Amino acid sequence: MDSVFLLIDIFILKIILLLMPQEGLILKKIIKFFKILKRRIDILNAEAELKFILEKK
């Protein structure tokens, strides 16, 4: 669920980036940060799911 909200945030930041080209570099860094954060959350979720599955057996 958190990943969905992060994707929405990234989408909104991309729209802002298109509207404000003079501050594009800062926004590109923010978008990159959110993408890395999303990837990390996805990895943690996958680890938690795998642990849950393995404990169930």
HUKAJO-V219030 format. One record per run of one state. SS is the DSSP state (h for helix, s for strand, l for the rest). FROM is the first residue (numbers start at 1). LEN is the number of residues. If there is no record, write none. Layout:
# HUKAJO-V219030
ss: [SS,SS]
from: [FROM,FROM]
len: [LEN,LEN]
This chain:
# HUKAJO-V219030
ss: [l,h,l,h,l]
from: [1,2,20,21,57]
len: [1,18,1,36,1]
